[in-house]
Amino acid sequence: MEWESIPTVVLLKIYGLLPGPDRLSASATCRNWRCPVFQVPLIKHLNLSLKNDTDPERIHFLIDMFFWKLESLKLEVDPSVEYCLELAQQVLTSLEDSPKLHTLKIRFSDNSLVRNCFHPRNIDQDSVVHRILIYRNLISPLLAVMNTKNCLETFSFPLVNKLASYSDRLYTSLAENTRHWYTISNLFLATLRITFPDNAVQENTLQLDQLLDPNFGIRRFAFLQMLSIDHDVLTDEVLATIGMNNVVGGLKKMTIVAIKPNMFVTNAGWSYFVAQNPECKIRLTLIGSEVTMDQGSNLIMRAMPITHFRALYCRGLRMACLNSLIRWNENTLEHLELVNENVIWMNSILEGVPEEEETEFLDPVIFAAWRCQHLRVIKISYRYFGESLIGIARLRGPKLFELDIPKSQIVYNSMTQLSQEISKALGRPWKASENSFKRTPTLQKILKKSMQCIEADEADRQHLARPSA
C-alpha cells in the first residue's frame, strides 16, 4: 500500500493522537492526507508565524478551513517585511467571522525585535511609512475584530516603542464592545518602551485616557482576573477603579512594567487597591537605564503585595530600597531577577566598601534568601562572589527551584568545587549558565529580554473558569 493511499479511518486515528502543530505538518503531505484533518474536532488553537519565507497558500488554506471554529490564536508577525504585514491583515480580517474566538495574542517576531525598525530615534521618512503600514495592516483590522461579535476572554498585544501610542485605540475599541465587559478575564496591555538618558526621545508618556472613563473604564470588566499594564498610566484614581465592579473577587494577578518614576501613585492608593482585590499578587518589572528606585520614585510601596520582581538593565537601584522591598514582601516574594549593566551598589559589595548615600550595607540577594520563605527563583547577571552563591543555596536548600547566573560573572577559584557545593545544598545537580553577558546591552537585546519576561508572566497564569455572560 502506498503512503498516499492510507485509508481515511487510519489517518483519523493517527491525527487524533498527534498534537496540533504535528497534525498540520502531516496534512501538508498530499491532498489525501489533508482532507481527513477537517474531520478532527481538536484543531481549535493555532500558532501562526508570519515570516519572509511563509507560504501564503498554506496560510490561506488554514484560514479557509479552520477559522470558522477557531477558539484561540497566537499570531507572530515580522513587521519589517511588508509581505508579512499583508498576510497579517488577511488573517485578522478573517477573524471577524470567527464566532468562537476567545483568545487572541499578537506578537512581534524575535527577528523584528533585533532590527532597528523599532528604534525610538527612527524619525526618517522610511520609518514613518513603516508605521503607517503597520497601522493599516495590523492595528486597523485588529480594531475591527474587537468590534465584532467575538466574545474575547484573553487579549494580549505588547506594542513596542512608538507603536505604543496605539494602545489607547485598542483599549477603547475593546471596551466599547459591551460583550467584552462580561467575558474578558485576562487583559494584557503592557508595552515595551525604552528610554534614553539624553532625553532625545519625547514619546515615552503613554496615555490611556479611557481607563478612567465612567462608561468604558477598566472597572467595566466584571470578570477581569489578570491584568498587565504600564506603571506610568497608573494613578491613585485608576487603582481605585480596578476591581470596583468585579464579580469574581477582584484581580488575581497584576503585572506592571515600569520605565521611569511615577509621582501619581501613593501607598494609600495601593492600600485601597488591595482592599478591593485582596487575592491579587503583583509582578513588577523595571526596564531601562532611566529607571531609578529610590525613596522618591514611587515604584515600590509597602502596601504592594509583590511576588515577582525584575530589574532589567537599570542603573539607579538603591540597596536600601531593594532591601525595603524584601522586608515588605517577605511573605509573598517568589521570584527575584537582577539583570543590570551598572547597578550602583554592585561594585560596593564586591569591594566591601559601602557606597555614598547608602544607609545600610546588606547584600539584597542574600537578604532575600534569608527572609523570603517562598522565594523559588533567583536570577542575577552581574559580578558576584561564589561564596555568596553557596550561602544562598544553603539558606534556601531544595526550596530554591532555580539559581541562575552566567559563569563569566562568578568570582571564585574553582567552578567545579562551586558546582559541587551548590549541588549539595540544593539536593540536585547545579551548574552556572553559559549565557554570554554584555555590560552594555543593545536596545535589541533589552527588547528581546523584556518580551521574554512578558511572555513568561502571561504563560504562568491560572486556569480560570470561563465566565458566563
C-alpha positions as CSV (number, residue, x, y, z in Angstrom):
1,M,0.0,0.0,0.0
2,E,1.3,3.4,-1.0
3,W,1.5,6.2,1.7
4,E,-0.9,8.4,-0.1
5,S,-3.5,5.5,-0.2
6,I,-3.7,5.0,3.6
7,P,-7.4,4.7,4.5
8,T,-9.1,7.7,6.0
9,V,-10.1,5.8,9.1
10,V,-6.4,5.1,9.8
11,L,-5.4,8.7,9.2
12,L,-8.2,9.9,11.6
13,K,-6.8,7.6,14.3
14,I,-3.3,8.9,13.7
15,Y,-4.3,12.5,13.6
16,G,-6.3,12.0,16.8
17,L,-3.1,11.1,18.6
18,L,-1.0,14.0,17.3
19,P,-0.6,17.5,18.8
20,G,-1.9,20.4,16.7
21,P,1.4,21.5,15.0
22,D,2.3,18.0,14.0
23,R,-1.2,17.3,12.7
24,L,-0.9,20.4,10.5
25,S,2.5,19.4,9.3
26,A,1.4,16.0,8.3
27,S,-1.7,17.4,6.5
28,A,0.7,19.2,4.1
29,T,2.0,15.9,2.7
30,C,-0.6,15.5,0.0
31,R,-4.3,16.0,-0.8
32,N,-5.4,12.6,0.6
33,W,-3.7,13.3,3.9
34,R,-5.1,16.9,4.0
35,C,-8.8,16.1,3.8
36,P,-9.2,14.0,7.0
37,V,-7.8,16.8,9.1
38,F,-11.1,18.7,8.7
39,Q,-12.9,15.8,10.4
40,V,-10.8,16.1,13.6
41,P,-12.6,18.3,16.0
42,L,-9.5,19.1,18.1
43,I,-8.0,21.8,15.9
44,K,-9.3,24.9,17.7
45,H,-6.0,26.5,18.7
46,L,-3.4,27.8,16.2
47,N,0.0,29.4,16.4
48,L,0.8,31.2,13.2
49,S,4.2,32.7,12.5
50,L,4.4,35.1,9.5
51,K,8.0,35.4,8.3
52,N,9.6,36.2,5.0
53,D,9.6,32.6,4.0
54,T,5.9,31.9,5.0
55,D,3.9,30.1,2.3
56,P,0.8,32.3,1.6
57,E,-1.1,29.3,0.2
58,R,-0.7,27.5,3.5
59,I,-2.0,30.5,5.4
60,H,-5.0,30.9,3.1
61,F,-5.7,27.2,3.5
62,L,-5.7,27.4,7.3
63,I,-7.9,30.5,7.2
64,D,-10.5,28.8,4.9
65,M,-10.6,25.5,6.7
66,F,-10.2,26.3,10.4
67,F,-11.0,29.8,11.3
68,W,-14.8,29.2,11.5
69,K,-14.2,27.0,14.6
70,L,-11.1,28.7,15.9
71,E,-11.1,29.4,19.7
72,S,-7.5,30.5,20.2
73,L,-4.9,32.2,18.0
74,K,-1.4,33.4,18.6
75,L,-0.1,35.4,15.7
76,E,3.6,36.2,15.4
77,V,4.4,38.8,12.8
78,D,7.7,40.2,11.4
79,P,6.6,43.8,10.6
80,S,9.9,44.5,9.0
81,V,8.7,42.6,6.0
82,E,5.8,44.2,4.2
83,Y,4.7,40.9,2.8
84,C,4.1,39.6,6.3
85,L,2.0,42.6,7.2
86,E,-0.2,41.9,4.2
87,L,-0.7,38.3,5.4
88,A,-1.4,39.5,8.9
89,Q,-4.2,41.8,7.5
90,Q,-5.8,38.8,5.8
91,V,-5.6,36.7,8.9
92,L,-7.1,39.3,11.1
93,T,-9.8,40.2,8.7
94,S,-10.8,36.5,8.6
95,L,-11.2,36.6,12.4
96,E,-14.2,38.8,12.1
97,D,-16.1,35.7,11.1
98,S,-14.8,33.5,14.0
99,P,-17.7,33.4,16.5
100,K,-15.9,31.0,18.9
101,L,-12.7,33.0,19.2
102,H,-12.0,33.7,22.9
103,T,-8.2,34.1,23.0
104,L,-6.1,36.4,20.8
105,K,-2.4,37.1,21.2
106,I,-0.3,39.2,18.8
107,R,3.5,39.2,18.9
108,F,6.3,40.8,17.0
109,S,8.8,38.2,16.0
110,D,12.3,37.9,17.6
111,N,13.7,38.8,14.2
112,S,11.9,42.1,14.1
113,L,13.0,42.9,17.7
114,V,16.7,42.7,16.7
115,R,16.2,45.0,13.8
116,N,16.3,48.8,14.0
117,C,12.7,49.3,12.8
118,F,11.5,49.7,16.5
119,H,14.3,52.1,17.5
120,P,12.6,55.1,19.0
121,R,15.1,57.5,17.4
122,N,14.0,56.5,13.9
123,I,12.2,59.5,12.6
124,D,13.1,59.4,8.9
125,Q,10.6,59.0,6.2
126,D,11.0,55.3,5.7
127,S,10.2,54.6,9.4
128,V,7.1,56.8,9.2
129,V,5.9,54.9,6.2
130,H,6.6,51.7,8.0
131,R,4.5,52.7,11.0
132,I,1.7,53.6,8.6
133,L,1.9,50.2,7.0
134,I,1.7,48.6,10.5
135,Y,-1.3,50.6,11.4
136,R,-3.1,49.8,8.1
137,N,-2.3,46.1,8.0
138,L,-2.2,45.2,11.7
139,I,-3.8,47.8,14.0
140,S,-6.8,48.7,11.9
141,P,-8.0,45.2,11.2
142,L,-7.4,44.3,14.8
143,L,-9.7,47.2,15.8
144,A,-12.3,45.7,13.5
145,V,-12.0,42.3,15.2
146,M,-12.7,43.8,18.6
147,N,-15.8,45.5,17.3
148,T,-17.4,42.3,16.0
149,K,-19.5,39.6,17.8
150,N,-16.4,37.9,19.2
151,C,-16.5,37.4,23.0
152,L,-12.9,37.6,23.9
153,E,-11.6,36.2,27.2
154,T,-7.9,36.9,26.7
155,F,-6.3,39.7,24.7
156,S,-2.6,40.4,24.5
157,F,-0.5,42.6,22.2
158,P,2.7,44.2,23.7
159,L,3.3,47.2,21.5
160,V,6.9,48.4,21.1
161,N,8.2,52.0,21.4
162,K,6.4,54.4,19.1
163,L,3.7,51.9,18.3
164,A,2.7,52.1,22.0
165,S,0.7,55.2,21.1
166,Y,-1.9,52.9,19.6
167,S,-2.7,51.3,23.0
168,D,-5.4,53.8,23.8
169,R,-7.2,53.0,20.5
170,L,-7.0,49.2,21.1
171,Y,-8.3,49.5,24.6
172,T,-11.1,51.9,23.6
173,S,-12.2,49.5,20.8
174,L,-12.2,46.6,23.2
175,A,-14.1,48.5,25.9
176,E,-16.8,49.8,23.6
177,N,-17.9,46.3,22.8
178,T,-20.2,45.6,25.7
179,R,-20.0,41.9,25.2
180,H,-16.4,42.0,26.4
181,W,-17.4,43.5,29.7
182,Y,-18.7,40.1,30.8
183,T,-16.2,37.8,29.1
184,I,-12.7,39.4,29.4
185,S,-10.8,37.7,32.2
186,N,-7.2,38.3,31.0
187,L,-6.2,41.7,29.6
188,F,-2.5,42.3,28.8
189,L,-1.9,46.0,28.0
190,A,1.7,46.4,29.0
191,T,4.0,47.9,26.3
192,L,7.8,47.9,25.7
193,R,9.1,51.4,25.6
194,I,12.8,52.0,26.1
195,T,14.0,55.4,27.4
196,F,17.4,57.0,26.8
197,P,19.4,59.1,29.2
198,D,19.9,62.0,26.7
199,N,16.1,62.7,26.7
200,A,16.2,62.8,23.0
201,V,13.0,60.8,22.8
202,Q,9.8,62.5,24.0
203,E,7.3,59.8,23.2
204,N,7.5,57.8,26.4
205,T,4.5,59.2,28.1
206,L,1.7,56.7,27.4
207,Q,-1.9,57.9,27.5
208,L,-4.8,55.5,28.3
209,D,-7.5,58.1,28.9
210,Q,-10.3,55.6,28.7
211,L,-9.1,53.8,31.9
212,L,-10.9,56.4,34.0
213,D,-13.9,56.9,31.7
214,P,-17.1,56.2,33.7
215,N,-18.6,54.3,30.7
216,F,-15.6,52.5,29.4
217,G,-13.1,52.4,32.3
218,I,-11.4,49.2,33.4
219,R,-13.9,48.7,36.1
220,R,-16.4,47.7,33.4
221,F,-14.7,44.3,33.0
222,A,-16.7,42.4,35.7
223,F,-14.8,39.2,35.3
224,L,-11.3,40.5,35.0
225,Q,-8.7,38.4,36.9
226,M,-5.4,39.1,35.2
227,L,-4.1,42.5,34.1
228,S,-0.8,43.7,32.7
229,I,-0.3,47.5,32.5
230,D,2.4,50.2,32.3
231,H,3.3,51.8,35.6
232,D,3.2,55.3,34.2
233,V,-0.5,55.2,33.4
234,L,-1.4,54.3,37.0
235,T,-2.7,56.9,39.4
236,D,-4.5,56.5,42.7
237,E,-7.7,57.2,40.8
238,V,-7.0,54.3,38.3
239,L,-6.1,52.0,41.2
240,A,-9.4,52.8,42.9
241,T,-11.4,51.7,39.9
242,I,-9.7,48.3,39.4
243,G,-11.9,45.6,40.9
244,M,-14.7,48.1,41.7
245,N,-17.5,46.1,40.0
246,N,-15.7,42.8,39.8
247,V,-18.0,39.8,40.5
248,V,-15.2,37.2,41.0
249,G,-13.5,38.7,44.0
250,G,-11.2,41.1,42.2
251,L,-7.9,40.6,40.3
252,K,-5.8,37.6,41.0
253,K,-2.6,38.8,39.3
254,M,-1.3,42.2,38.1
255,T,1.8,42.6,36.0
256,I,3.4,46.1,36.0
257,V,6.1,47.3,33.6
258,A,8.0,50.4,34.7
259,I,10.4,52.5,32.6
260,K,10.5,55.6,34.7
261,P,9.3,57.0,38.1
262,N,5.7,57.9,38.6
263,M,4.6,60.6,41.0
264,F,0.9,59.9,40.8
265,V,0.6,56.7,42.9
266,T,0.8,56.6,46.7
267,N,0.8,53.9,49.3
268,A,-2.7,55.0,50.2
269,G,-3.8,54.2,46.6
270,W,-2.2,50.8,46.8
271,S,-3.9,50.1,50.1
272,Y,-7.3,50.9,48.6
273,F,-6.4,48.6,45.6
274,V,-5.5,45.7,47.9
275,A,-8.8,46.2,49.9
276,Q,-10.7,45.7,46.6
277,N,-8.5,43.0,45.3
278,P,-7.5,41.0,48.4
279,E,-6.2,38.0,46.4
280,C,-4.1,39.9,43.9
281,K,-0.4,39.4,43.6
282,I,1.8,41.8,41.8
283,R,4.7,41.2,39.4
284,L,6.9,44.3,38.9
285,T,9.4,44.6,36.1
286,L,11.7,47.6,35.8
287,I,13.3,48.2,32.4
288,G,15.9,50.6,31.1
289,S,18.6,52.9,32.2
290,E,16.2,55.7,33.1
291,V,14.6,53.7,35.9
292,T,15.6,54.8,39.4
293,M,14.4,53.1,42.5
294,D,14.9,55.4,45.4
295,Q,12.8,57.0,48.2
296,G,11.1,59.4,45.8
297,S,10.4,57.2,42.7
298,N,7.1,55.7,43.9
299,L,7.9,52.4,42.2
300,I,7.6,50.3,45.3
301,M,5.2,50.8,48.2
302,R,4.7,49.0,51.4
303,A,1.1,48.0,50.5
304,M,2.1,46.3,47.2
305,P,2.0,42.5,47.5
306,I,4.9,41.7,45.2
307,T,5.6,38.1,44.2
308,H,7.9,38.7,41.2
309,F,10.5,41.5,41.0
310,R,12.7,42.0,38.0
311,A,15.2,44.8,37.3
312,L,16.5,44.7,33.7
313,Y,19.4,46.9,32.8
314,C,18.6,49.6,35.4
315,R,21.3,51.9,36.8
316,G,19.5,53.6,39.7
317,L,18.6,50.8,42.1
318,R,19.4,51.8,45.7
319,M,20.4,49.0,48.0
320,A,18.2,50.3,50.9
321,C,15.1,50.5,48.6
322,L,15.6,46.9,47.4
323,N,16.0,45.7,50.9
324,S,12.9,47.5,51.9
325,L,11.0,45.8,49.1
326,I,12.3,42.4,50.5
327,R,11.2,43.3,54.1
328,W,7.7,44.3,53.0
329,N,7.2,41.2,50.9
330,E,9.0,38.5,52.9
331,N,5.7,36.5,52.9
332,T,5.0,36.9,49.2
333,L,8.2,37.3,47.1
334,E,8.8,34.2,44.9
335,H,11.0,35.5,42.1
336,L,14.0,37.9,42.2
337,E,15.8,38.8,39.0
338,L,18.5,41.4,38.6
339,V,19.9,41.8,35.1
340,N,21.8,45.0,35.1
341,E,24.5,46.9,33.3
342,N,25.7,49.1,36.2
343,V,23.7,48.9,39.4
344,I,25.2,51.4,41.8
345,W,25.8,49.1,44.7
346,M,27.2,46.0,43.0
347,N,30.8,47.2,42.9
348,S,30.4,48.3,46.5
349,I,29.5,44.7,47.5
350,L,32.5,43.3,45.6
351,E,34.9,45.8,47.1
352,G,33.3,45.6,50.6
353,V,33.0,49.3,50.9
354,P,29.6,51.0,51.4
355,E,28.7,53.5,48.8
356,E,27.9,57.1,49.4
357,E,24.2,57.8,50.3
358,E,23.6,54.2,51.2
359,T,22.2,53.9,54.7
360,E,22.9,50.2,55.0
361,F,25.3,47.7,53.6
362,L,23.5,44.4,53.1
363,D,23.5,42.2,50.0
364,P,19.9,42.2,48.8
365,V,20.1,38.7,47.3
366,I,21.4,37.1,50.4
367,F,18.9,39.1,52.5
368,A,16.0,37.8,50.3
369,A,17.3,34.2,50.5
370,W,17.2,34.6,54.3
371,R,13.9,36.5,54.8
372,C,11.6,35.3,52.0
373,Q,10.4,31.9,52.8
374,H,8.5,31.5,49.5
375,L,11.5,32.5,47.3
376,R,11.8,29.9,44.5
377,V,13.7,31.7,41.7
378,I,16.9,33.8,41.8
379,K,18.5,35.1,38.6
380,I,21.4,37.5,38.6
381,S,23.7,38.8,35.9
382,Y,26.5,40.8,37.4
383,R,29.8,40.2,39.1
384,Y,29.1,38.0,42.2
385,F,31.1,36.1,44.7
386,G,30.9,32.3,44.6
387,E,30.9,32.1,48.4
388,S,27.7,34.2,48.4
389,L,26.1,31.8,45.9
390,I,26.9,28.9,48.2
391,G,25.4,30.8,51.2
392,I,22.2,31.4,49.2
393,A,21.9,27.8,48.2
394,R,22.3,26.7,51.8
395,L,19.8,29.2,53.1
396,R,17.1,28.1,50.6
397,G,18.0,24.5,50.0
398,P,15.8,22.4,47.8
399,K,13.0,25.1,48.0
400,L,15.0,27.1,45.6
401,F,13.9,25.8,42.2
402,E,16.2,27.9,40.1
403,L,19.5,29.7,40.8
404,D,20.8,31.2,37.5
405,I,23.9,33.3,36.9
406,P,26.3,33.4,33.9
407,K,29.6,31.6,34.6
408,S,31.5,34.6,33.4
409,Q,30.1,36.7,36.2
410,I,31.2,34.4,39.1
411,V,34.2,35.3,41.2
412,Y,35.5,32.0,42.5
413,N,38.7,30.0,42.2
414,S,37.2,26.6,41.2
415,M,34.0,26.3,39.2
416,T,34.0,22.5,39.8
417,Q,34.1,22.9,43.5
418,L,31.4,25.7,43.4
419,S,29.1,23.4,41.4
420,Q,29.6,20.6,43.9
421,E,28.9,22.8,47.0
422,I,25.7,24.3,45.5
423,S,24.5,21.0,44.2
424,K,24.9,19.5,47.7
425,A,23.0,22.4,49.2
426,L,20.1,22.3,46.6
427,G,19.9,18.5,46.7
428,R,20.2,18.3,42.9
429,P,22.9,18.9,40.2
430,W,23.7,22.6,39.5
431,K,26.0,24.5,37.3
432,A,26.3,28.1,36.1
433,S,24.7,29.0,32.8
434,E,26.8,29.5,29.7
435,N,24.9,32.6,28.7
436,S,27.1,35.5,27.5
437,F,26.8,38.7,29.3
438,K,27.4,42.2,27.9
439,R,27.8,45.0,30.4
440,T,26.4,47.5,27.9
441,P,23.5,45.7,26.1
442,T,22.0,46.8,22.8
443,L,18.4,48.1,22.5
444,Q,17.5,45.0,20.6
445,K,18.7,42.7,23.5
446,I,16.7,44.7,26.0
447,L,13.6,44.5,23.9
448,K,14.0,40.7,23.4
449,K,14.7,40.1,27.1
450,S,11.7,42.3,28.1
451,M,9.4,40.4,25.7
452,Q,10.6,37.1,27.2
453,C,9.6,38.3,30.7
454,I,6.2,39.4,29.5
455,E,5.7,36.1,27.8
456,A,6.7,34.3,31.0
457,D,4.2,36.2,33.1
458,E,1.3,35.6,30.7
459,A,2.2,31.9,30.3
460,D,2.3,31.4,34.1
461,R,-1.4,32.0,34.6
462,Q,-4.1,30.3,36.5
463,H,-6.6,28.1,34.7
464,L,-9.7,30.1,35.3
465,A,-13.2,29.0,34.6
466,R,-14.7,30.8,31.6
467,P,-17.1,33.4,32.8
468,S,-20.7,33.2,31.6
469,A,-22.3,36.3,30.2
